[in-house]
């Protein structure tokens, strides 16, 4: 999760740039895009809270971005079941959007989730058997 402050306003409000970012970013961080991005402009009740939001599904999970041009702020989430180079991913976003300051939170999810498909299938079958009884 990345919160970016002091971003370039023109980039934050450029819906085409954000669409292209979401379209190209997965391959740049060695992920697999499985659908085109969905990007839209959001108009909030409070006029300064408007922005661009976008989402792209990747085989490894998803990537989402929300921008707030009037606040020079963006929020980016990369949800992945595959490890990736977070420094490279962050650097790319910081450079593209002119991020002056960022807060980054990295979470390891599913640490105990088995990577072996046979082991996973066995666990699922045991759980199904337990639920049937």
FIKOLZA-1660 file (N, C-alpha, C; in steps of 0.1 Angstrom, whole numbers, plus 5000, padded with zeros to 4 digits):
% residues 133
   i   px   py   pz ch aa at
   1 5009 4988 5000  A  X  N
   1 5000 5000 5000  A  X CA
   1 5009 5012 5000  A  X  C
   2 5006 5022 4991  A  X  N
   2 5014 5034 4990  A  X CA
   2 5005 5046 4991  A  X  C
   3 5008 5055 5000  A  X  N
   3 5001 5068 5000  A  X CA
   3 5012 5078 4995  A  X  C
   4 5008 5085 4984  A  X  N
   4 5017 5095 4978  A  X CA
   4 5013 5109 4980  A  X  C
   5 5022 5118 4985  A  X  N
   5 5018 5132 4988  A  X CA
   5 5027 5141 4979  A  X  C
   6 5021 5153 4977  A  X  N
   6 5029 5163 4969  A  X CA
   6 5030 5158 4954  A  X  C
   7 5021 5151 4949  A  X  N
   7 5021 5146 4935  A  X CA
   7 5018 5156 4925  A  X  C
   8 5022 5154 4913  A  X  N
   8 5020 5163 4901  A  X CA
   8 5005 5162 4898  A  X  C
   9 4998 5174 4900  A  X  N
   9 4984 5175 4899  A  X CA
   9 4979 5171 4884  A  X  C
  10 4986 5175 4874  A  X  N
  10 4982 5172 4860  A  X CA
  10 4983 5157 4858  A  X  C
  11 4992 5150 4864  A  X  N
  11 4992 5136 4862  A  X CA
  11 4981 5129 4869  A  X  C
  12 4978 5134 4881  A  X  N
  12 4967 5128 4889  A  X CA
  12 4954 5129 4882  A  X  C
  13 4952 5140 4874  A  X  N
  13 4939 5142 4868  A  X CA
  13 4938 5137 4853  A  X  C
  14 4948 5131 4849  A  X  N
  14 4949 5126 4835  A  X CA
  14 4944 5111 4834  A  X  C
  15 4932 5110 4830  A  X  N
  15 4925 5096 4830  A  X CA
  15 4933 5087 4820  A  X  C
  16 4937 5092 4809  A  X  N
  16 4945 5084 4799  A  X CA
  16 4958 5079 4805  A  X  C
  17 4965 5088 4812  A  X  N
  17 4978 5084 4818  A  X CA
  17 4975 5073 4829  A  X  C
  18 4965 5074 4837  A  X  N
  18 4962 5064 4847  A  X CA
  18 4958 5051 4840  A  X  C
  19 4950 5052 4830  A  X  N
  19 4946 5040 4823  A  X CA
  19 4959 5033 4817  A  X  C
  20 4967 5040 4811  A  X  N
  20 4980 5034 4805  A  X CA
  20 4989 5029 4816  A  X  C
  21 4989 5036 4827  A  X  N
  21 4997 5031 4839  A  X CA
  21 4992 5017 4843  A  X  C
  22 4979 5016 4845  A  X  N
  22 4973 5003 4850  A  X CA
  22 4975 4992 4839  A  X  C
  23 4975 4996 4827  A  X  N
  23 4976 4987 4816  A  X CA
  23 4990 4981 4815  A  X  C
  24 5000 4990 4817  A  X  N
  24 5014 4986 4816  A  X CA
  24 5021 4982 4829  A  X  C
  25 5017 4987 4840  A  X  N
  25 5023 4985 4853  A  X CA
  25 5025 4970 4857  A  X  C
  26 5014 4962 4855  A  X  N
  26 5016 4948 4859  A  X CA
  26 5028 4941 4852  A  X  C
  27 5030 4943 4839  A  X  N
  27 5042 4937 4833  A  X CA
  27 5055 4943 4838  A  X  C
  28 5055 4955 4842  A  X  N
  28 5067 4962 4847  A  X CA
  28 5071 4957 4861  A  X  C
  29 5061 4951 4868  A  X  N
  29 5065 4945 4881  A  X CA
  29 5063 4930 4881  A  X  C
  30 5064 4925 4868  A  X  N
  30 5064 4910 4866  A  X CA
  30 5051 4903 4871  A  X  C
  31 5040 4910 4868  A  X  N
  31 5027 4904 4871  A  X CA
  31 5020 4902 4858  A  X  C
  32 5008 4895 4858  A  X  N
  32 5001 4891 4846  A  X CA
  32 4987 4898 4846  A  X  C
  33 4985 4908 4837  A  X  N
  33 4972 4914 4835  A  X CA
  33 4963 4904 4829  A  X  C
  34 4951 4903 4834  A  X  N
  34 4941 4893 4828  A  X CA
  34 4929 4900 4823  A  X  C
  35 4928 4913 4824  A  X  N
  35 4917 4921 4818  A  X CA
  35 4922 4935 4816  A  X  C
  36 4915 4943 4808  A  X  N
  36 4919 4957 4806  A  X CA
  36 4915 4965 4819  A  X  C
  37 4922 4976 4822  A  X  N
  37 4919 4983 4834  A  X CA
  37 4905 4990 4833  A  X  C
  38 4899 4992 4844  A  X  N
  38 4886 5000 4845  A  X CA
  38 4890 5013 4853  A  X  C
  39 4888 5024 4846  A  X  N
  39 4892 5037 4852  A  X CA
  39 4881 5047 4850  A  X  C
  40 4878 5055 4860  A  X  N
  40 4867 5064 4859  A  X CA
  40 4870 5077 4868  A  X  C
  41 4863 5087 4864  A  X  N
  41 4864 5100 4872  A  X CA
  41 4853 5100 4882  A  X  C
  42 4856 5103 4894  A  X  N
  42 4846 5103 4905  A  X CA
  42 4844 5118 4910  A  X  C
  43 4831 5122 4910  A  X  N
  43 4827 5135 4915  A  X CA
  43 4821 5134 4929  A  X  C
  44 4828 5139 4939  A  X  N
  44 4824 5138 4953  A  X CA
  44 4814 5150 4956  A  X  C
  45 4807 5148 4967  A  X  N
  45 4799 5159 4972  A  X CA
  45 4807 5171 4976  A  X  C
  46 4818 5169 4982  A  X  N
  46 4828 5179 4985  A  X CA
  46 4837 5181 4972  A  X  C
  47 4836 5192 4965  A  X  N
  47 4843 5193 4952  A  X CA
  47 4858 5190 4953  A  X  C
  48 4864 5193 4964  A  X  N
  48 4879 5190 4964  A  X CA
  48 4882 5175 4966  A  X  C
  49 4872 5167 4968  A  X  N
  49 4875 5153 4969  A  X CA
  49 4873 5145 4956  A  X  C
  50 4871 5152 4945  A  X  N
  50 4870 5145 4932  A  X CA
  50 4883 5138 4929  A  X  C
  51 4882 5129 4920  A  X  N
  51 4895 5122 4915  A  X CA
  51 4893 5112 4905  A  X  C
  52 4903 5105 4902  A  X  N
  52 4903 5094 4892  A  X CA
  52 4906 5081 4900  A  X  C
  53 4898 5071 4898  A  X  N
  53 4900 5058 4904  A  X CA
  53 4902 5047 4893  A  X  C
  54 4910 5037 4895  A  X  N
  54 4912 5027 4886  A  X CA
  54 4915 5014 4892  A  X  C
  55 4913 5003 4884  A  X  N
  55 4915 4990 4890  A  X CA
  55 4918 4981 4878  A  X  C
  56 4928 4971 4880  A  X  N
  56 4931 4961 4870  A  X CA
  56 4932 4948 4877  A  X  C
  57 4926 4938 4872  A  X  N
  57 4928 4924 4877  A  X CA
  57 4941 4918 4871  A  X  C
  58 4948 4912 4880  A  X  N
  58 4960 4905 4876  A  X CA
  58 4959 4890 4880  A  X  C
  59 4966 4881 4874  A  X  N
  59 4965 4867 4878  A  X CA
  59 4968 4865 4892  A  X  C
  60 4977 4874 4897  A  X  N
  60 4982 4873 4911  A  X CA
  60 4972 4880 4921  A  X  C
  61 4962 4888 4916  A  X  N
  61 4952 4894 4924  A  X CA
  61 4947 4907 4918  A  X  C
  62 4951 4919 4923  A  X  N
  62 4947 4931 4917  A  X CA
  62 4955 4943 4921  A  X  C
  63 4954 4954 4913  A  X  N
  63 4961 4967 4916  A  X CA
  63 4950 4977 4915  A  X  C
  64 4950 4986 4925  A  X  N
  64 4940 4998 4924  A  X CA
  64 4947 5011 4927  A  X  C
  65 4942 5021 4922  A  X  N
  65 4947 5035 4924  A  X CA
  65 4935 5044 4926  A  X  C
  66 4937 5054 4935  A  X  N
  66 4927 5065 4937  A  X CA
  66 4935 5078 4938  A  X  C
  67 4932 5087 4929  A  X  N
  67 4939 5100 4930  A  X CA
  67 4929 5111 4934  A  X  C
  68 4935 5121 4941  A  X  N
  68 4928 5133 4945  A  X CA
  68 4936 5145 4941  A  X  C
  69 4934 5150 4928  A  X  N
  69 4943 5160 4923  A  X CA
  69 4943 5173 4931  A  X  C
  70 4932 5178 4936  A  X  N
  70 4931 5190 4944  A  X CA
  70 4939 5189 4957  A  X  C
  71 4942 5177 4961  A  X  N
  71 4950 5174 4973  A  X CA
  71 4964 5169 4970  A  X  C
  72 4967 5168 4957  A  X  N
  72 4980 5163 4953  A  X CA
  72 4984 5150 4960  A  X  C
  73 4974 5141 4960  A  X  N
  73 4975 5128 4968  A  X CA
  73 4971 5117 4959  A  X  C
  74 4977 5105 4961  A  X  N
  74 4973 5093 4955  A  X CA
  74 4974 5081 4965  A  X  C
  75 4966 5071 4963  A  X  N
  75 4966 5059 4971  A  X CA
  75 4967 5047 4961  A  X  C
  76 4977 5039 4963  A  X  N
  76 4979 5027 4954  A  X CA
  76 4979 5015 4962  A  X  C
  77 4972 5004 4958  A  X  N
  77 4973 4991 4965  A  X CA
  77 4977 4981 4954  A  X  C
  78 4987 4973 4958  A  X  N
  78 4991 4961 4949  A  X CA
  78 4988 4949 4958  A  X  C
  79 4978 4942 4955  A  X  N
  79 4975 4929 4962  A  X CA
  79 4980 4918 4953  A  X  C
  80 4989 4910 4959  A  X  N
  80 4995 4900 4951  A  X CA
  80 4999 4888 4960  A  X  C
  81 4995 4876 4954  A  X  N
  81 4999 4864 4961  A  X CA
  81 5013 4859 4957  A  X  C
  82 5019 4867 4948  A  X  N
  82 5033 4865 4943  A  X CA
  82 5042 4876 4949  A  X  C
  83 5054 4872 4953  A  X  N
  83 5064 4882 4957  A  X CA
  83 5068 4890 4945  A  X  C
  84 5072 4903 4948  A  X  N
  84 5076 4911 4938  A  X CA
  84 5086 4922 4944  A  X  C
  85 5093 4928 4935  A  X  N
  85 5103 4938 4939  A  X CA
  85 5096 4951 4943  A  X  C
  86 5093 4953 4956  A  X  N
  86 5085 4964 4960  A  X CA
  86 5093 4977 4958  A  X  C
  87 5106 4977 4960  A  X  N
  87 5113 4990 4957  A  X CA
  87 5112 4994 4943  A  X  C
  88 5113 4985 4933  A  X  N
  88 5111 4989 4919  A  X CA
  88 5096 4994 4917  A  X  C
  89 5087 4987 4923  A  X  N
  89 5073 4991 4921  A  X CA
  89 5070 5005 4926  A  X  C
  90 5076 5008 4938  A  X  N
  90 5074 5021 4945  A  X CA
  90 5081 5032 4937  A  X  C
  91 5093 5029 4932  A  X  N
  91 5101 5039 4925  A  X CA
  91 5094 5043 4912  A  X  C
  92 5088 5033 4905  A  X  N
  92 5081 5036 4893  A  X CA
  92 5069 5045 4895  A  X  C
  93 5061 5043 4906  A  X  N
  93 5050 5051 4909  A  X CA
  93 5055 5065 4913  A  X  C
  94 5065 5066 4921  A  X  N
  94 5070 5079 4926  A  X CA
  94 5075 5087 4914  A  X  C
  95 5082 5081 4905  A  X  N
  95 5086 5088 4893  A  X CA
  95 5075 5093 4884  A  X  C
  96 5066 5084 4881  A  X  N
  96 5055 5087 4872  A  X CA
  96 5046 5098 4877  A  X  C
  97 5043 5098 4890  A  X  N
  97 5033 5107 4895  A  X CA
  97 5040 5119 4903  A  X  C
  98 5053 5120 4902  A  X  N
  98 5060 5130 4909  A  X CA
  98 5058 5131 4924  A  X  C
  99 5057 5119 4930  A  X  N
  99 5055 5118 4945  A  X CA
  99 5067 5125 4952  A  X  C
 100 5063 5134 4961  A  X  N
 100 5074 5141 4969  A  X CA
 100 5076 5134 4982  A  X  C
 101 5066 5128 4988  A  X  N
 101 5067 5121 5001  A  X CA
 101 5057 5109 5000  A  X  C
 102 5062 5098 5005  A  X  N
 102 5053 5086 5005  A  X CA
 102 5053 5078 5018  A  X  C
 103 5042 5072 5021  A  X  N
 103 5041 5062 5032  A  X CA
 103 5038 5049 5025  A  X  C
 104 5046 5039 5029  A  X  N
 104 5044 5025 5024  A  X CA
 104 5042 5015 5035  A  X  C
 105 5032 5007 5032  A  X  N
 105 5029 4996 5042  A  X CA
 105 5030 4983 5034  A  X  C
 106 5038 4974 5038  A  X  N
 106 5039 4961 5031  A  X CA
 106 5034 4950 5041  A  X  C
 107 5025 4942 5036  A  X  N
 107 5020 4931 5044  A  X CA
 107 5022 4918 5037  A  X  C
 108 5026 4908 5045  A  X  N
 108 5028 4894 5040  A  X CA
 108 5015 4887 5043  A  X  C
 109 5008 4883 5032  A  X  N
 109 4995 4876 5034  A  X CA
 109 4996 4862 5030  A  X  C
 110 4989 4854 5037  A  X  N
 110 4988 4839 5034  A  X CA
 110 5002 4833 5036  A  X  C
 111 5009 4837 5045  A  X  N
 111 5023 4831 5048  A  X CA
 111 5022 4816 5050  A  X  C
 112 5012 4811 5057  A  X  N
 112 5011 4797 5059  A  X CA
 112 5003 4790 5049  A  X  C
 113 4998 4797 5039  A  X  N
 113 4990 4790 5028  A  X CA
 113 4999 4782 5020  A  X  C
 114 4996 4769 5018  A  X  N
 114 5005 4760 5011  A  X CA
 114 5006 4764 4997  A  X  C
 115 5018 4763 4992  A  X  N
 115 5021 4766 4978  A  X CA
 115 5019 4753 4969  A  X  C
 116 5020 4742 4975  A  X  N
 116 5018 4729 4967  A  X CA
 116 5003 4726 4965  A  X  C
 117 4999 4725 4952  A  X  N
 117 4985 4723 4949  A  X CA
 117 4980 4711 4955  A  X  C
 118 4987 4700 4955  A  X  N
 118 4982 4688 4961  A  X CA
 118 4979 4689 4976  A  X  C
 119 4988 4696 4983  A  X  N
 119 4986 4699 4997  A  X CA
 119 4974 4708 4999  A  X  C
 120 4972 4718 4991  A  X  N
 120 4960 4727 4991  A  X CA
 120 4948 4719 4989  A  X  C
 121 4947 4710 4979  A  X  N
 121 4936 4702 4976  A  X CA
 121 4932 4693 4987  A  X  C
 122 4942 4687 4994  A  X  N
 122 4940 4679 5006  A  X CA
 122 4933 4687 5017  A  X  C
 123 4938 4699 5020  A  X  N
 123 4933 4707 5030  A  X CA
 123 4918 4711 5027  A  X  C
 124 4915 4714 5015  A  X  N
 124 4902 4718 5011  A  X CA
 124 4893 4706 5012  A  X  C
 125 4897 4694 5008  A  X  N
 125 4889 4682 5009  A  X CA
 125 4886 4679 5024  A  X  C
 126 4896 4680 5032  A  X  N
 126 4894 4677 5046  A  X CA
 126 4883 4687 5052  A  X  C
 127 4884 4700 5048  A  X  N
 127 4875 4710 5053  A  X CA
 127 4860 4707 5048  A  X  C
 128 4859 4703 5036  A  X  N
 128 4846 4699 5030  A  X CA
 128 4840 4687 5038  A  X  C
 129 4849 4677 5040  A  X  N
 129 4844 4665 5048  A  X CA
 129 4839 4669 5062  A  X  C
 130 4847 4678 5068  A  X  N
 130 4843 4683 5081  A  X CA
 130 4830 4690 5081  A  X  C
 131 4827 4698 5071  A  X  N
 131 4815 4706 5070  A  X CA
 131 4803 4697 5067  A  X  C
 132 4805 4686 5060  A  X  N
 132 4794 4677 5057  A  X CA
 132 4789 4669 5069  A  X  C
 133 4797 4668 5079  A  X  N
 133 4793 4660 5091  A  X CA
 133 4789 4668 5102  A  X  C
% end
